[in-house]
Amino acid sequence: MNVGIFGATGYAGLEVLRLSAGHPDLEVVLATGDSNAGKRVSEHAPALAGLYPDLMYAKASEASDVALDVAFIALPHGHSQSLVPSLLERGTRVVDLGADFRLKDPSHYQEWYGETHRAAHLLKASVYGLVERHREELVGAQLIAVPGCYPTSTSLALGPFLDHGVVEAAGLIVNALSGVSGAGRATSDRLHFARLSGNAEAYGLLRHRHTIEIQEEIGAEVLFTPHLVPVSRGMLITGYARVSASGFTTDDALALLRSTYEDDPFVVVIDEPPTLKDPVGSNLCFVSARVDERTGWLVAMSSLDNLVKGAAGQAIQAFNVATGRDETMGLPLSGVTP
């Protein structure tokens, strides 16, 4: 299938490029990056030189001249809204890694992103690309909204407990740690080495944009606090919810996770707390849980690679399901160790 990757100079776009090269059914025929148009991918990202020695970046405006079966869009928020309608009209399947089509209520974009959605008529047509929770809906989908990394990690950890009604749906607390690649390639004072190295800091307090996405997906009220830590990749979340089921124990929590994900190749349920590093380089998400019978709180934990299961790998996994392929096709099932 002919693939176009829009925003192929950013970290998520580069990861789609890397993973597409290992997918037997994907052939990248277009990689856009307006500021790098006319430049080889291998010059911009030497790590991909062995995969794409001759592929050149093009301007997004040149896409209309290229026949595409699928378009992966890895652009900042707001940009997809002007691209997606015309791509769909041409019969191109769209997998959007941005936030533009994740939320169903257009008023939420005004409230949480500070702007009116310019293609609101397509919001109901999009399918949320978290395969483990929306596998059946994804079959045949033409517009896939790839979840954010924080919502993915949070939903996979806490979602099963809310789905089964064993925790309260109000007053959930989620603390998250993320590597700096989640902030994208744009520079800022917060990302300077002198400030970042040996440091950790919370950001997006009370109003982080992923809060509404998490709430919409798991159907609960969430207080979400992300933290930036000095690693390139990786994400670790710890979520807290009040237990509502009488006699619910740690063994019950782990058993519920195992039964929920027994047929999901990319979710690994473990007894011990997951580490930030173990899933790095893979499309895996590690999950675990504890129940504190003393205080009545559930502690749900998960870790993933924010650029793979949290972005590019998730996009390809959702594409595989949408097109009837084995969902593991072209995706790494092991992390990089050590």
PALO-636951 format. One line per 4 residues: number of its first residue (from 0); for each residue x, y, z of N, C-alpha, C. Coordinates in Angstrom, 2 decimals. Last residue first. Example, Ala and Ser with C-alpha at 12.3 -4.5 7.8 and 13.67 -1.06 7.14 Angstrom:
<pts>
1> 12.85/-2.25/7.08/13.67/-1.06/7.14/12.90/0.03/7.87; 13.19/-5.69/7.80/12.30/-4.50/7.80/13.20/-3.30/7.80 .
</pts>
This chain:
<pts>
337> 20.07/-3.85/27.50/19.79/-2.96/28.64/19.48/-1.55/28.16; 17.09/-3.78/25.54/17.69/-4.00/26.84/19.16/-4.33/26.69; 14.21/-2.62/24.11/15.67/-2.61/23.96/16.28/-2.76/25.35; 11.33/-4.83/23.97/12.01/-3.57/24.18/13.50/-3.72/23.96 .
333> 9.36/-6.57/21.56/10.33/-6.56/22.65/10.99/-5.20/22.75; 7.78/-6.45/19.40/7.19/-7.06/20.59/8.19/-7.16/21.75; 7.31/-4.03/16.89/8.24/-4.71/17.80/7.56/-5.19/19.07; 5.39/-4.59/13.91/5.56/-3.90/15.19/6.44/-4.71/16.15 .
329> 4.56/-5.82/11.58/5.49/-4.70/11.48/5.82/-4.02/12.79; 1.58/-6.98/12.94/2.39/-6.88/11.73/3.26/-5.61/11.74; -0.19/-7.35/14.96/1.22/-7.28/15.33/2.14/-7.02/14.14; -2.71/-7.66/13.87/-2.40/-6.38/14.49/-0.94/-6.25/14.91 .
325> -3.09/-8.82/10.63/-2.65/-9.21/11.96/-2.18/-7.94/12.66; -5.60/-6.83/8.90/-4.30/-7.48/9.03/-4.07/-7.96/10.46; -7.87/-5.33/8.43/-7.98/-6.78/8.50/-6.67/-7.53/8.57; -7.67/-2.62/8.60/-7.56/-3.21/7.26/-7.55/-4.74/7.28 .
321> -7.81/-2.04/11.30/-8.79/-1.44/10.40/-8.81/-2.12/9.04; -5.53/-3.34/12.25/-6.86/-3.85/12.61/-7.91/-3.32/11.64; -3.50/-1.74/11.11/-3.55/-3.18/10.85/-4.94/-3.73/11.13; -4.10/0.76/12.25/-4.20/0.57/10.80/-4.32/-0.91/10.47 .
317> -3.43/0.20/14.90/-4.82/0.52/14.56/-5.06/0.36/13.07; -0.66/-0.21/14.56/-1.50/-1.27/15.13/-2.97/-1.04/14.76; 0.09/2.31/13.66/0.21/1.16/12.75/-0.62/-0.01/13.26; -0.44/3.81/15.99/-1.04/4.17/14.70/-1.02/2.99/13.73 .
313> 1.19/2.60/17.87/-0.25/2.54/18.04/-0.97/2.85/16.73; 3.64/3.40/16.86/3.29/1.99/16.89/1.80/1.78/17.03; 3.44/6.24/17.19/3.59/5.63/15.87/3.22/4.15/15.85; 2.30/6.45/20.22/2.16/7.27/19.01/2.24/6.40/17.76 .
309> 2.69/4.79/22.39/2.07/6.08/22.63/1.88/6.94/21.41; 4.08/2.69/21.36/2.69/2.44/21.76/1.95/3.75/22.05; 6.21/4.89/20.55/5.78/3.67/19.87/4.32/3.39/20.27; 6.71/7.11/22.08/6.77/7.27/20.63/6.32/6.02/19.88 .
305> 6.56/6.28/24.72/5.63/7.32/24.28/5.66/7.54/22.77; 6.46/3.06/25.74/7.30/3.97/24.97/6.37/5.02/24.36; 4.98/2.59/29.04/5.08/2.37/27.60/6.11/3.31/26.99; 3.40/1.38/32.01/4.53/2.02/31.34/4.52/1.66/29.87 .
301> 1.21/1.69/34.87/1.53/1.24/33.51/2.74/1.99/32.99; -0.89/0.91/37.70/0.36/1.40/37.12/0.54/0.89/35.69; -3.13/1.74/40.27/-2.95/1.11/38.96/-1.74/1.74/38.29; -4.26/1.22/43.39/-3.13/1.85/42.71/-2.90/1.08/41.42 .
297> -7.22/1.80/45.18/-6.56/1.02/44.14/-5.42/1.85/43.58; -7.83/2.30/48.64/-7.46/2.83/47.33/-6.88/1.74/46.44; -8.32/1.79/51.33/-9.41/1.62/50.38/-9.12/2.18/48.99; -6.41/1.78/53.28/-6.99/3.07/52.92/-8.16/2.96/51.94 .
293> -5.97/-0.99/53.67/-5.96/-0.07/54.82/-6.68/1.23/54.49; -5.81/-2.20/51.22/-7.01/-2.46/52.02/-7.09/-1.53/53.23; -4.80/-1.22/48.33/-4.44/-0.93/49.71/-5.69/-1.06/50.58; -4.08/-3.13/45.63/-5.19/-2.61/46.41/-4.71/-2.44/47.84 .
289> -2.24/-2.63/42.61/-2.27/-3.01/44.02/-3.57/-2.45/44.62; -1.13/-3.63/39.31/-2.04/-2.95/40.25/-1.83/-3.47/41.66; 0.13/-3.13/35.94/0.05/-3.85/37.20/-0.87/-3.07/38.14; 1.37/-3.34/32.58/0.39/-2.88/33.57/0.46/-3.75/34.82 .
285> 3.15/-2.24/29.76/3.17/-3.06/30.96/2.18/-2.49/31.97; 2.80/-2.31/26.37/2.41/-1.55/27.55/2.38/-2.53/28.72; 4.85/-2.40/23.40/4.26/-3.00/24.58/3.80/-1.94/25.58; 6.25/-1.89/21.16/4.85/-1.44/21.17/4.10/-2.01/22.38 .
281> 9.61/-0.77/22.04/8.59/-1.76/21.68/7.22/-1.10/21.62; 11.33/1.11/22.99/11.67/0.48/21.72/10.63/-0.49/21.22; 10.65/0.45/26.37/11.25/1.37/25.40/11.74/0.62/24.16; 9.58/-1.09/28.42/8.92/-1.12/27.11/9.61/-0.29/26.03 .
277> 11.52/-0.62/30.61/11.31/-1.95/30.01/10.61/-1.92/28.65; 11.64/1.99/31.77/12.57/1.59/30.71/12.18/0.32/29.96; 9.86/2.38/33.85/9.77/3.25/32.69/10.55/2.68/31.50; 8.46/-0.67/35.15/9.48/0.37/35.11/9.33/1.19/33.84 .
273> 5.62/-1.82/37.08/6.37/-1.66/35.82/7.42/-0.56/35.95; 5.63/-3.72/40.10/5.39/-2.43/39.44/6.21/-2.31/38.17; 4.92/-7.27/39.57/5.67/-6.18/40.16/5.36/-4.85/39.46; 3.28/-8.83/37.92/3.01/-8.74/39.36/3.68/-7.52/39.97 .
269> 1.94/-7.69/34.75/3.02/-8.20/35.60/2.66/-8.01/37.06; 0.70/-7.97/31.56/0.32/-7.81/32.96/1.40/-8.46/33.82; 1.13/-6.33/28.63/1.76/-7.34/29.48/1.40/-7.05/30.93; -0.22/-5.88/25.52/-0.36/-5.50/26.93/0.15/-6.65/27.78 .
265> -0.06/-6.85/22.95/0.83/-5.75/23.32/0.67/-5.28/24.77; -1.91/-8.87/22.45/-0.48/-9.17/22.36/0.43/-8.08/22.86; -4.65/-9.80/24.20/-4.02/-8.59/23.65/-2.51/-8.76/23.63; -6.01/-11.73/25.54/-5.90/-11.88/24.09/-5.26/-10.67/23.42 .
261> -5.96/-10.91/28.19/-5.41/-12.22/27.85/-5.24/-12.43/26.35; -6.86/-8.59/29.39/-5.84/-8.48/28.34/-5.28/-9.82/27.88; -8.78/-9.33/31.30/-9.07/-8.28/30.33/-8.13/-8.35/29.14; -7.46/-11.19/32.86/-8.61/-11.64/32.06/-8.96/-10.61/30.99 .
257> -5.51/-9.52/34.01/-5.12/-10.66/33.17/-6.28/-11.15/32.31; -7.06/-7.69/35.47/-6.20/-7.22/34.38/-5.83/-8.38/33.44; -8.23/-9.46/37.30/-9.08/-8.70/36.38/-8.26/-8.20/35.20; -5.97/-10.34/38.69/-6.76/-11.31/37.93/-7.66/-10.60/36.92 .
253> -5.22/-7.98/39.94/-4.33/-8.57/38.94/-5.07/-9.58/38.08; -7.47/-7.65/41.62/-7.10/-6.62/40.65/-6.21/-7.19/39.55; -7.38/-9.93/43.23/-8.53/-9.71/42.36/-8.19/-8.70/41.26; -4.99/-9.46/44.57/-5.11/-10.65/43.71/-6.27/-10.50/42.75 .
249> -5.74/-7.16/45.99/-4.70/-7.09/44.97/-4.78/-8.28/44.02; -9.39/-7.28/46.36/-8.00/-7.38/46.81/-7.02/-7.19/45.65; -12.54/-6.41/47.57/-11.69/-6.44/46.38/-10.23/-6.33/46.80; -14.47/-6.22/49.54/-13.56/-7.35/49.56/-12.63/-7.46/48.38 .
245> -16.79/-4.45/47.57/-16.46/-5.02/48.87/-15.53/-6.21/48.72; -15.92/-1.91/45.37/-16.37/-3.30/45.50/-15.90/-3.87/46.83; -14.72/0.51/45.28/-16.14/0.50/45.65/-16.67/-0.92/45.86; -11.72/2.21/45.84/-12.35/0.92/45.62/-13.80/0.97/46.12 .
241> -10.68/5.16/44.27/-11.32/4.59/45.46/-12.02/3.27/45.10; -7.59/5.25/42.50/-9.05/5.29/42.49/-9.58/4.62/43.75; -4.73/6.45/40.85/-5.35/6.11/42.13/-6.87/6.26/42.02; -1.94/5.62/38.77/-3.30/6.13/38.94/-3.92/5.61/40.22 .
237> 1.02/6.39/37.37/0.45/5.79/38.57/-0.90/6.43/38.80; 2.99/5.81/34.45/1.88/6.46/35.13/1.48/5.65/36.36; 5.68/6.51/32.44/5.27/5.72/33.60/4.15/6.46/34.29; 7.43/6.33/29.43/6.31/6.91/30.16/5.90/5.95/31.27 .
233> 9.98/7.08/27.01/9.42/6.33/28.12/8.33/7.08/28.82; 12.97/8.75/25.94/11.72/8.03/25.72/11.24/7.39/27.00; 15.00/10.35/27.12/14.51/10.61/25.77/13.13/10.01/25.55; 14.80/11.83/30.39/15.08/10.67/29.52/14.49/10.97/28.16 .
229> 14.27/13.60/32.79/15.37/13.70/31.81/15.74/12.39/31.14; 10.70/14.22/32.87/11.91/13.67/33.47/12.99/13.57/32.40; 7.80/15.99/33.62/8.88/15.82/32.66/10.12/15.31/33.39; 4.60/14.89/34.57/5.92/15.36/34.99/6.93/15.05/33.88 .
225> 1.05/15.61/34.80/2.23/15.04/34.13/3.52/15.66/34.67; -1.78/14.98/36.52/-0.57/15.79/36.65/0.60/15.09/35.96; -5.27/15.11/36.70/-4.11/14.57/35.98/-2.92/15.53/36.10; -8.06/13.98/38.06/-7.08/15.04/38.31/-5.75/14.52/37.80 .
221> -11.07/13.00/36.50/-9.64/12.75/36.72/-8.91/14.04/37.04; -14.02/11.17/36.38/-13.45/12.48/36.70/-11.99/12.28/37.15; -14.66/8.91/33.62/-14.43/9.22/35.02/-13.87/10.63/35.18; -14.54/7.46/31.15/-15.80/7.82/31.78/-15.68/8.12/33.25 .
217> -12.38/6.92/29.61/-12.66/5.98/30.71/-13.93/6.33/31.48; -12.53/8.91/27.55/-12.29/7.51/27.23/-12.69/6.57/28.37; -12.97/11.35/28.78/-13.92/10.89/27.76/-13.77/9.41/27.49; -10.73/11.54/30.44/-12.07/11.48/31.02/-13.08/10.93/30.03 .
213> -8.67/11.69/28.52/-8.72/10.59/29.48/-10.13/10.42/30.03; -9.39/14.10/27.30/-9.34/12.87/26.50/-9.40/11.64/27.40; -9.12/15.92/29.35/-10.46/15.69/28.80/-10.49/14.41/27.96; -6.30/15.72/29.78/-7.27/15.41/30.84/-8.63/15.08/30.26 .
209> -4.67/16.60/27.80/-5.02/15.18/27.77/-6.05/14.81/28.84; -4.17/19.27/28.39/-5.14/18.94/27.35/-5.55/17.47/27.34; -4.09/20.27/31.79/-3.41/19.62/30.67/-4.44/19.08/29.68; -4.97/21.74/33.98/-5.62/21.95/32.69/-4.85/21.31/31.53 .
205> -3.53/21.07/36.34/-4.99/21.20/36.39/-5.66/21.25/35.02; -0.43/21.91/34.93/-1.21/21.65/36.14/-2.69/21.99/35.95; 1.59/21.65/33.03/0.20/21.50/32.62/-0.74/21.28/33.80; 4.09/19.88/34.99/3.66/20.92/34.04/2.19/20.68/33.69 .
201> 6.75/19.14/37.26/5.36/19.01/36.84/5.03/20.14/35.87; 10.09/17.96/36.72/9.13/19.02/37.04/7.74/18.69/36.52; 13.44/17.18/37.46/12.10/16.68/37.16/11.13/17.78/37.54; 16.95/16.78/36.62/15.80/17.52/37.12/14.52/16.74/36.87 .
197> 19.23/16.02/35.33/19.17/15.83/36.77/17.96/16.46/37.42; 18.64/18.33/32.77/19.51/17.28/33.29/19.45/17.21/34.81; 17.11/20.66/32.28/16.49/19.34/32.27/17.33/18.29/32.98; 18.76/22.88/32.28/17.59/22.85/33.17/17.06/21.43/33.33 .
193> 20.72/22.25/30.44/21.13/22.72/31.77/19.97/22.69/32.77; 19.23/21.57/28.11/19.96/20.55/28.86/20.27/20.99/30.28; 15.92/22.82/27.71/17.36/23.04/27.64/18.08/22.05/28.56; 13.21/22.65/28.04/13.88/21.50/27.45/15.38/21.69/27.29 .
189> 12.30/25.05/29.01/12.08/23.86/29.84/12.87/22.65/29.35; 12.72/26.78/26.93/13.58/26.87/28.11/13.49/25.61/28.94; 12.45/24.85/23.89/11.91/25.77/24.89/12.87/25.80/26.06; 12.08/23.67/20.49/12.86/23.96/21.69/12.10/24.91/22.62 .
185> 10.35/21.01/18.91/10.47/22.44/19.18/11.19/22.69/20.49; 9.93/18.29/18.77/11.26/18.81/18.43/11.43/20.29/18.74; 7.99/16.93/21.59/8.28/17.25/20.19/9.65/17.88/20.01; 7.49/16.03/24.08/7.27/17.46/23.86/7.54/17.87/22.42 .
181> 8.28/13.42/24.12/6.85/13.69/24.08/6.53/15.15/23.83; 10.94/13.45/24.56/10.51/13.35/23.16/9.02/13.59/23.03; 11.36/13.39/27.30/11.25/14.70/26.65/10.84/14.62/25.19; 9.26/11.01/29.09/10.50/11.45/28.47/10.28/12.69/27.62 .
177> 7.12/11.41/31.94/7.33/11.24/30.50/8.70/11.71/30.08; 4.97/10.30/34.50/6.31/10.72/34.14/6.51/10.46/32.65; 1.96/11.17/36.25/2.65/10.56/35.11/4.04/11.15/34.92; -0.82/10.51/38.28/0.49/11.15/38.18/1.29/10.42/37.11 .
173> -4.17/10.85/38.75/-3.18/10.24/37.87/-1.93/11.10/37.87; -7.01/10.14/40.62/-5.78/10.91/40.56/-4.78/10.15/39.70; -10.56/10.42/40.69/-9.37/9.68/40.32/-8.17/10.63/40.24; -13.07/11.52/41.41/-11.92/11.74/42.27/-10.71/10.90/41.95 .
169> -15.34/8.97/40.34/-15.06/10.37/40.68/-13.82/10.42/41.55; -16.05/6.37/40.06/-15.74/7.10/38.83/-15.50/8.58/39.08; -14.70/3.79/42.17/-15.56/4.96/41.97/-15.09/5.75/40.75; -14.34/0.38/41.07/-13.82/1.62/41.66/-14.79/2.75/41.38 .
165> -15.64/-1.61/39.82/-15.06/-1.96/41.12/-14.39/-0.76/41.78; -16.83/-1.62/37.25/-17.51/-1.00/38.37/-16.94/-1.31/39.74; -15.62/-2.46/34.99/-16.25/-3.50/35.81/-16.87/-2.94/37.09; -14.57/-0.10/33.97/-15.50/-0.87/33.14/-16.28/-1.89/33.98 .
161> -12.78/0.58/35.98/-13.98/1.38/35.80/-15.02/0.62/34.99; -10.91/-1.41/35.53/-11.53/-1.31/36.85/-12.79/-0.45/36.81; -10.02/-0.99/32.88/-10.73/-2.23/33.25/-11.45/-2.14/34.59; -8.78/1.70/33.02/-10.01/1.41/32.30/-10.72/0.14/32.74 .
157> -6.26/1.96/34.16/-7.44/2.19/34.99/-8.76/1.74/34.35; -4.39/1.16/32.13/-4.20/0.82/33.53/-5.50/0.88/34.33; -5.34/2.10/29.73/-5.04/0.69/29.83/-4.85/0.24/31.27; -5.58/4.83/30.33/-6.78/4.04/30.02/-6.52/2.55/30.14 .
153> -2.88/5.65/30.71/-3.87/5.75/31.79/-5.07/4.84/31.55; -1.74/5.18/28.20/-1.18/4.54/29.39/-2.19/4.53/30.54; -3.43/6.80/26.58/-3.23/5.37/26.33/-2.79/4.67/27.60; -3.18/9.41/27.66/-4.46/8.71/27.72/-4.34/7.21/27.47 .
149> -0.35/9.80/27.08/-0.87/9.76/28.45/-2.23/9.07/28.53; -0.38/9.73/24.23/0.41/8.77/25.00/-0.08/8.66/26.45; -3.58/9.95/22.55/-2.36/10.51/23.10/-1.66/9.47/23.96; -4.83/7.77/19.90/-4.85/8.38/21.23/-3.52/9.02/21.60 .
145> -5.60/8.55/16.58/-4.67/7.83/17.45/-4.64/8.52/18.81; -8.39/8.19/14.88/-7.79/9.19/15.77/-6.91/8.46/16.77; -9.00/7.35/11.59/-8.59/6.83/12.90/-7.91/7.95/13.67; -11.19/6.88/9.12/-10.56/7.97/9.86/-10.29/7.49/11.28 .
141> -12.14/4.45/8.27/-11.44/5.29/7.30/-10.73/6.47/7.95; -12.43/1.14/9.55/-12.43/2.59/9.80/-11.60/3.33/8.75; -12.46/-1.63/9.42/-12.97/-0.88/8.28/-12.91/0.63/8.43; -12.49/-1.91/12.82/-12.53/-2.70/11.59/-13.21/-1.89/10.48 .
137> -12.87/-0.40/15.10/-11.80/-0.02/14.17/-11.85/-0.77/12.84; -14.77/-1.58/16.68/-15.12/-0.34/15.99/-14.11/0.02/14.91; -13.29/-3.73/17.73/-14.39/-3.99/16.80/-14.78/-2.75/16.02; -11.37/-2.37/19.40/-10.97/-3.25/18.29/-12.11/-3.44/17.28 .
133> -11.12/-0.61/21.52/-12.02/-0.27/20.40/-11.76/-1.15/19.18; -9.29/-1.33/23.40/-10.61/-0.92/23.89/-11.61/-0.65/22.78; -7.01/-1.99/22.04/-7.43/-2.88/23.13/-8.82/-2.55/23.66; -6.64/0.18/20.27/-7.12/-1.12/19.78/-7.69/-1.97/20.91 .
129> -7.43/3.25/20.07/-6.87/2.42/21.13/-7.42/1.00/20.93; -8.36/5.22/18.20/-7.47/4.14/17.81/-6.78/3.38/18.91; -11.66/6.09/17.66/-10.53/6.22/18.59/-9.64/4.99/18.47; -12.75/7.11/14.56/-12.73/6.01/15.52/-11.48/6.15/16.37 .
125> -14.89/9.64/13.15/-13.58/9.13/13.55/-13.72/8.02/14.57; -17.42/10.60/12.83/-16.98/9.56/11.91/-15.64/8.95/12.31; -17.73/12.64/14.59/-18.50/11.42/14.85/-18.06/10.27/13.95; -16.05/14.55/13.37/-15.73/14.02/14.69/-16.47/12.71/14.98 .
121> -16.72/15.78/11.03/-16.03/14.49/10.92/-15.76/13.85/12.28; -17.77/18.22/11.56/-18.68/17.23/10.98/-18.05/15.84/10.89; -15.69/19.85/12.32/-16.45/19.18/13.37/-17.39/18.10/12.83; -13.46/21.16/11.33/-14.03/20.02/10.59/-14.86/19.18/11.54 .
117> -12.52/23.10/12.99/-12.87/23.50/11.62/-13.41/22.36/10.77; -13.24/23.98/16.32/-12.87/22.91/15.39/-13.39/23.23/14.00; -11.95/26.90/17.81/-13.11/26.21/17.24/-12.64/25.16/16.24; -9.69/26.83/20.62/-10.05/27.17/19.25/-11.24/26.35/18.77 .
113> -8.61/25.87/23.03/-8.72/27.30/22.80/-9.04/27.70/21.39; -8.52/23.36/23.97/-7.49/23.72/22.99/-7.58/25.18/22.56; -10.61/23.21/25.80/-9.31/22.67/26.18/-8.19/23.03/25.22; -12.84/24.59/24.67/-12.53/24.70/26.09/-11.09/24.31/26.41 .
109> -12.85/23.91/21.97/-12.84/25.32/22.36/-12.36/25.47/23.80; -13.00/21.16/22.22/-11.83/21.76/21.56/-11.73/23.24/21.90; -15.45/20.81/23.39/-14.27/20.50/24.18/-13.00/21.06/23.54; -17.27/21.25/21.41/-17.09/22.31/22.40/-15.86/22.06/23.28 .
105> -17.40/18.86/19.98/-16.59/19.97/19.44/-16.38/21.10/20.43; -17.05/15.75/21.30/-17.80/16.99/21.52/-16.97/18.17/21.03; -15.17/13.78/20.83/-16.45/13.74/20.10/-17.25/15.03/20.21; -11.68/13.84/20.20/-12.81/14.19/21.07/-14.09/14.26/20.26 .
101> -9.85/13.27/18.14/-9.99/12.35/19.28/-11.26/12.60/20.09; -9.02/14.78/16.03/-10.27/14.02/15.87/-10.50/13.03/17.00; -6.66/16.17/16.77/-7.72/16.87/16.05/-9.05/16.12/15.97; -4.33/15.39/17.96/-5.53/15.40/18.79/-6.78/15.86/18.05 .
97> -2.38/13.20/15.77/-2.65/14.39/16.57/-3.98/14.30/17.29; -2.24/11.08/14.10/-1.57/10.93/15.39/-1.80/12.14/16.30; -4.60/9.68/12.04/-4.13/10.96/12.57/-3.55/10.78/13.96; -4.91/8.09/9.23/-4.55/7.75/10.60/-3.87/8.98/11.19 .
93> -7.14/7.64/6.60/-6.37/8.60/7.38/-6.16/8.08/8.79; -7.32/6.42/3.29/-7.55/6.14/4.71/-6.63/7.06/5.52; -8.52/8.16/0.53/-7.35/7.81/1.32/-7.75/7.54/2.76; -10.46/9.14/-1.12/-10.48/7.71/-0.82/-9.29/7.24/-0.03 .
89> -10.65/11.81/-1.44/-9.85/11.10/-2.45/-9.83/9.59/-2.22; -11.95/12.49/0.88/-12.68/12.62/-0.39/-11.96/11.88/-1.51; -9.86/12.24/2.69/-10.97/11.29/2.74/-11.77/11.31/1.43; -8.34/14.48/1.94/-7.77/13.12/1.85/-8.87/12.08/1.84 .
85> -10.07/16.59/2.54/-9.70/16.33/1.14/-9.10/14.94/0.96; -10.27/16.35/5.41/-11.45/16.27/4.52/-11.09/15.94/3.08; -7.50/16.56/6.40/-8.27/15.31/6.43/-9.46/15.30/5.48; -6.39/19.14/6.35/-5.92/18.10/5.43/-6.90/16.94/5.29 .
81> -7.35/20.78/8.30/-7.38/21.30/6.93/-6.97/20.25/5.90; -6.96/19.28/10.58/-8.33/19.67/10.23/-8.44/20.21/8.80; -4.28/19.00/11.10/-4.97/17.91/10.42/-6.35/18.33/9.91; -3.50/21.26/12.58/-3.10/21.15/11.18/-3.89/20.08/10.42 .
77> -4.29/21.02/15.24/-4.93/22.02/14.39/-4.64/21.85/12.91; -1.24/20.04/16.77/-2.70/20.17/16.82/-3.18/21.30/15.91; 1.39/19.06/14.46/0.88/19.70/15.67/-0.64/19.87/15.60; 1.30/15.82/12.77/1.47/17.27/12.78/0.96/17.85/14.11 .
73> 1.25/13.29/11.35/1.96/13.51/12.63/2.32/14.98/12.73; -0.73/11.09/9.69/-0.52/12.53/9.92/0.06/12.73/11.31; -0.60/8.82/7.18/-0.34/8.97/8.60/0.01/10.45/8.82; -2.74/7.69/4.74/-1.96/8.84/5.17/-1.83/8.80/6.69 .
69> -3.01/5.21/2.25/-3.16/5.60/3.65/-2.24/6.78/3.94; -2.80/5.29/-0.48/-3.78/4.40/0.10/-4.05/4.77/1.56; -2.30/7.96/-2.72/-2.04/7.40/-1.40/-3.17/6.47/-0.99; -0.73/9.41/-5.39/-1.81/8.48/-5.05/-1.46/7.77/-3.74 .
65> 0.13/12.81/-5.49/0.57/11.45/-5.16/-0.62/10.60/-4.78; -0.62/15.40/-5.70/-0.09/14.78/-6.92/0.30/13.32/-6.72; -1.27/16.26/-3.21/-2.37/16.08/-4.16/-1.92/15.40/-5.45; 1.12/16.75/-1.93/0.43/15.48/-1.68/-0.66/15.21/-2.70 .
61> 2.29/19.18/-2.08/2.55/18.26/-3.18/1.79/16.95/-3.05; 1.85/20.45/0.29/1.02/20.86/-0.86/1.21/19.93/-2.05; 3.86/19.60/1.93/2.54/19.00/2.10/1.63/19.31/0.92; 6.91/19.06/0.17/5.97/19.95/0.83/4.60/19.27/0.90 .
57> 9.11/16.27/0.91/8.32/17.10/0.00/7.47/18.06/0.82; 12.24/14.62/1.28/11.11/15.32/1.87/10.43/16.18/0.80; 13.14/11.60/-0.42/13.27/13.05/-0.25/12.03/13.60/0.45; 14.95/8.61/-0.19/13.65/9.27/-0.01/13.86/10.74/0.31 .
53> 17.37/7.25/-0.24/17.06/8.19/-1.33/15.75/8.94/-1.16; 17.65/5.56/1.96/18.83/6.28/1.47/18.49/7.38/0.47; 16.06/4.43/4.30/15.60/5.38/3.29/16.79/6.19/2.74; 17.47/2.64/5.90/16.11/2.31/5.49/15.65/3.16/4.32 .
49> 19.90/3.72/6.49/19.88/2.37/5.95/18.52/1.94/5.45; 19.16/6.19/7.60/19.85/6.15/6.31/19.82/4.76/5.68; 18.06/6.73/10.03/17.20/6.05/9.05/17.87/5.89/7.69; 19.92/8.17/11.42/19.60/6.84/11.93/18.74/6.03/10.96 .
45> 19.96/10.71/10.23/20.94/9.70/9.81/20.64/8.29/10.31; 17.71/12.69/9.36/17.71/11.66/10.40/18.67/10.54/9.97; 18.44/14.43/7.32/17.74/14.96/8.49/17.82/13.98/9.66; 19.58/12.67/5.52/20.33/13.82/5.99/19.74/14.38/7.27 .
41> 17.58/10.82/5.01/18.82/10.35/5.63/19.72/11.48/6.10; 15.73/12.31/3.61/15.41/11.88/4.96/16.67/11.48/5.71; 17.14/14.99/1.70/16.96/13.56/1.95/16.60/13.30/3.41; 15.25/17.87/0.76/16.35/17.28/1.52/16.08/15.79/1.73 .
37> 12.99/18.91/-0.30/14.14/18.79/-1.18/15.36/18.18/-0.51; 11.92/20.38/2.72/11.58/19.95/1.36/12.81/19.99/0.45; 12.08/21.13/5.33/13.15/20.26/4.83/12.89/19.77/3.40; 9.85/22.57/5.87/11.13/23.24/6.08/12.32/22.42/5.59 .
33> 7.82/20.63/5.31/7.98/21.82/4.47/9.34/22.48/4.64; 7.62/17.53/4.97/8.29/18.36/5.96/8.68/19.63/5.26; 6.38/14.29/4.13/6.35/15.74/4.06/7.05/16.39/5.24; 6.87/11.68/2.10/7.22/12.12/3.45/7.28/13.63/3.42 .
29> 5.63/9.12/0.13/5.60/10.55/0.39/5.92/10.79/1.86; 5.77/6.45/0.02/5.99/7.14/-1.25/6.00/8.66/-1.07; 6.44/3.61/1.75/6.38/5.06/1.91/6.74/5.74/0.59; 4.55/0.85/1.83/5.63/1.45/1.05/5.48/2.98/1.12 .
25> 3.55/-1.94/3.69/3.60/-0.49/3.60/4.81/-0.02/2.79; 3.61/-4.63/4.18/2.57/-4.13/3.28/2.58/-2.61/3.10; 5.60/-5.31/6.02/5.65/-5.90/4.68/4.65/-5.30/3.69; 7.35/-2.98/7.89/6.00/-3.52/7.65/5.93/-4.04/6.22 .
21> 9.67/-1.66/8.28/9.63/-3.07/8.67/8.28/-3.72/8.47; 9.10/0.91/7.53/10.12/0.19/6.76/10.13/-1.30/7.08; 7.38/1.77/9.50/6.82/1.43/8.19/7.80/0.63/7.35; 9.11/2.46/11.58/8.30/1.25/11.70/7.71/0.82/10.36 .
17> 10.29/4.85/10.54/11.11/3.70/10.97/10.29/2.41/11.00; 8.03/6.49/10.07/8.94/6.11/8.99/9.73/4.85/9.35; 7.09/6.75/12.67/6.25/6.08/11.67/7.10/5.65/10.48; 9.26/8.16/13.69/9.01/6.82/14.20/8.06/6.05/13.27 .
13> 8.98/10.55/12.36/10.18/9.75/12.10/9.99/8.31/12.59; 6.60/11.40/13.57/6.65/11.10/12.14/7.84/10.26/11.77; 7.48/11.80/16.21/6.46/10.79/15.93/6.45/10.40/14.46; 9.45/13.86/15.79/9.79/12.59/16.42/8.76/11.50/16.11 .
9> 9.24/15.35/12.46/9.12/15.33/13.91/9.38/13.95/14.48; 9.21/14.93/9.76/10.47/15.42/10.34/10.43/15.41/11.86; 6.79/14.27/8.70/7.76/13.19/8.85/9.12/13.66/9.34; 4.30/15.40/8.21/5.02/15.74/9.43/6.09/14.72/9.74 .
5> 2.70/12.67/6.81/2.69/14.13/6.91/3.30/14.52/8.26; 3.36/10.12/4.77/3.54/10.51/6.17/3.67/12.02/6.21; 1.66/7.84/2.74/2.16/9.20/2.89/2.25/9.52/4.37; 1.98/4.76/1.06/1.85/5.47/2.33/2.41/6.88/2.20 .
1> 0.48/2.24/-0.79/1.23/3.50/-0.85/0.92/4.35/0.38; 0.84/-1.19/0.00/0.00/0.00/0.00/0.88/1.25/0.00 .
</pts>
